[in-house]
Amino acid sequence: MPELVAWNNFYVIVGSSAGALIGLQFVVVTLIAQTPRAQASAQAGAAFSTPSVVHFGVVLLLSAVSAAPWHQTLFVGAFWGVIGLVGIIYSVIVGIRLRTQKAYKPVFEDWLFHLLVPLLAYALLVVAAFTMSAQLRVALFMPGSATLLLLFGGIHNAWDAATYHIFVSRRSSKKR
């Protein structure tokens, strides 16, 4: 499959970046865990921190699977479709968690990067799965775009969570 082989370097770069960012996310979460927390923070973690690790993991998985030596597009397309559908369901769950957690009132930027960007990325995977047989070249750009959306959205969310804990949460706990 020369069409997919041409994407190998892209997926090596994106996948290794996602793997490194997963490790970094664990380091940040470990450091933040040293600060005292309220019960509401656990709900916020499920809404804000966990999805970043999940999305980085999806990028790593998509990169590994997409760089594999496939002989037919049917299997990789079906994989993208399944990941896209599961990702859409997970994004809806994250949206519910964003709405129900009590530690922080989400603003537009939070809804954009924690819900809308991942939904778009996962929808691109579903569309890629359905267009692969008719428009292979176009379809191959969709998972690439999806991985970049998840990667950059995850970077934004991880940075946002770290700065929130450093500049807001820590100050609040010191005042008590």
C-alpha positions as CSV (number, residue, x, y, z in Angstrom):
1,M,0.0,0.0,0.0
2,P,2.2,2.8,-1.2
3,E,-0.4,5.4,-0.3
4,L,-0.3,4.5,3.4
5,V,3.5,4.0,3.4
6,A,3.9,7.7,2.3
7,W,2.4,8.6,5.7
8,N,4.9,6.6,7.8
9,N,7.2,9.5,8.7
10,F,4.2,11.6,9.7
11,Y,2.9,8.9,12.1
12,V,6.3,8.3,13.5
13,I,6.6,11.9,14.4
14,V,3.1,12.3,15.7
15,G,3.1,9.0,17.6
16,S,6.4,9.6,19.3
17,S,5.2,13.0,20.3
18,A,2.0,11.6,21.8
19,G,4.0,8.9,23.7
20,A,6.3,11.5,25.2
21,L,3.4,13.7,26.1
22,I,1.7,10.8,27.9
23,G,4.8,10.4,30.0
24,L,5.0,14.1,30.7
25,Q,1.3,14.2,31.7
26,F,1.9,11.5,34.3
27,V,4.8,13.5,35.7
28,V,2.6,16.6,36.0
29,V,-0.3,14.7,37.6
30,T,2.1,13.1,40.1
31,L,3.5,16.5,41.0
32,I,0.1,18.0,41.3
33,A,-1.1,15.1,43.5
34,Q,1.1,16.4,46.3
35,T,-1.3,19.3,46.8
36,P,-4.3,19.0,49.1
37,R,-7.6,18.4,47.2
38,A,-11.3,18.5,47.8
39,Q,-13.7,15.8,46.6
40,A,-14.7,18.1,43.7
41,S,-11.2,17.9,42.3
42,A,-11.6,14.2,41.6
43,Q,-14.6,15.0,39.4
44,A,-12.7,17.7,37.7
45,G,-9.8,15.3,37.0
46,A,-12.2,12.9,35.2
47,A,-13.4,15.9,33.2
48,F,-10.2,17.7,32.5
49,S,-7.1,15.6,33.0
50,T,-8.0,12.0,32.1
51,P,-9.3,12.9,28.6
52,S,-5.9,14.4,27.7
53,V,-4.2,11.1,28.5
54,V,-6.9,9.2,26.6
55,H,-6.5,11.4,23.5
56,F,-2.7,11.2,23.6
57,G,-3.1,7.4,23.8
58,V,-5.5,7.4,20.8
59,V,-2.9,9.4,18.8
60,L,-0.2,6.9,19.7
61,L,-2.5,4.0,18.8
62,L,-3.7,5.6,15.5
63,S,-0.1,6.3,14.6
64,A,1.1,2.8,15.3
65,V,-1.8,1.2,13.5
66,S,-1.6,3.6,10.5
67,A,2.1,2.9,10.1
68,A,1.7,-0.8,10.1
69,P,2.3,-2.7,6.8
70,W,-1.3,-3.1,5.7
71,H,-2.1,-5.0,2.5
72,Q,-5.7,-3.7,2.2
73,T,-7.3,-0.4,3.2
74,L,-10.5,-2.2,4.4
75,F,-8.9,-3.2,7.8
76,V,-7.3,0.1,8.6
77,G,-10.4,2.0,7.5
78,A,-12.6,-0.2,9.7
79,F,-10.2,0.5,12.6
80,W,-10.4,4.2,12.1
81,G,-14.2,4.0,12.0
82,V,-14.4,2.0,15.3
83,I,-12.0,4.4,17.0
84,G,-14.0,7.3,15.7
85,L,-17.3,6.0,17.0
86,V,-15.8,5.1,20.4
87,G,-14.1,8.5,20.5
88,I,-17.4,10.3,19.8
89,I,-19.1,8.3,22.7
90,Y,-16.2,9.1,25.0
91,S,-16.3,12.8,24.1
92,V,-20.0,12.9,25.0
93,I,-19.2,11.4,28.3
94,V,-16.5,14.0,28.8
95,G,-19.0,16.7,28.0
96,I,-21.3,15.3,30.7
97,R,-18.4,15.3,33.2
98,L,-17.5,18.9,32.3
99,R,-21.1,19.9,32.9
100,T,-21.6,18.0,36.2
101,Q,-18.3,18.6,38.0
102,K,-18.4,21.3,40.7
103,A,-14.7,22.3,41.0
104,Y,-14.6,24.8,38.1
105,K,-17.2,26.4,35.8
106,P,-16.1,25.7,32.3
107,V,-15.8,28.6,29.9
108,F,-16.0,28.6,26.1
109,E,-12.3,27.6,25.7
110,D,-12.8,24.6,27.9
111,W,-15.9,23.4,25.8
112,L,-13.9,24.0,22.6
113,F,-10.8,22.1,23.5
114,H,-12.3,19.4,25.8
115,L,-15.4,18.6,23.7
116,L,-15.6,20.2,20.3
117,V,-12.1,19.6,19.0
118,P,-12.1,15.9,20.0
119,L,-15.6,15.5,18.6
120,L,-14.3,16.9,15.3
121,A,-11.3,14.7,15.3
122,Y,-13.3,11.5,16.0
123,A,-15.9,12.5,13.4
124,L,-13.0,12.8,10.8
125,L,-12.1,9.2,11.6
126,V,-15.6,8.0,10.9
127,V,-15.8,10.0,7.7
128,A,-12.4,8.6,6.6
129,A,-13.6,5.1,7.1
130,F,-16.6,5.7,4.9
131,T,-14.8,7.6,2.2
132,M,-11.7,5.4,2.0
133,S,-12.9,3.2,-0.8
134,A,-14.1,6.1,-3.0
135,Q,-11.5,8.8,-2.3
136,L,-8.4,7.1,-0.7
137,R,-6.1,10.1,-1.1
138,V,-8.6,12.5,0.5
139,A,-9.5,10.0,3.2
140,L,-5.8,9.6,4.2
141,F,-5.7,13.2,5.2
142,M,-8.6,12.8,7.6
143,P,-6.9,10.6,10.2
144,G,-3.8,12.7,9.9
145,S,-5.8,15.8,10.7
146,A,-7.6,14.0,13.5
147,T,-4.3,13.0,15.1
148,L,-3.0,16.5,14.9
149,L,-6.3,17.9,16.4
150,L,-6.1,15.4,19.3
151,L,-2.4,16.1,19.8
152,F,-2.6,19.9,19.8
153,G,-5.9,19.9,21.8
154,G,-4.2,17.6,24.3
155,I,-1.2,19.8,24.6
156,H,-3.5,22.8,25.2
157,N,-5.5,20.9,27.8
158,A,-2.5,19.6,29.6
159,W,-0.9,23.1,29.7
160,D,-4.2,24.6,30.9
161,A,-4.6,22.0,33.6
162,A,-1.1,22.4,34.8
163,T,-1.3,26.2,34.9
164,Y,-4.7,26.1,36.7
165,H,-3.2,23.8,39.4
166,I,-0.1,26.0,39.8
167,F,-1.7,29.4,39.7
168,V,-5.2,28.9,41.0
169,S,-5.6,25.7,42.9
170,R,-2.3,26.0,44.8
171,R,-3.0,29.6,45.8
172,S,-6.5,28.6,47.0
173,S,-5.1,25.9,49.2
174,K,-2.4,28.2,50.7
175,K,-5.0,30.7,51.7
176,R,-6.9,28.2,53.8
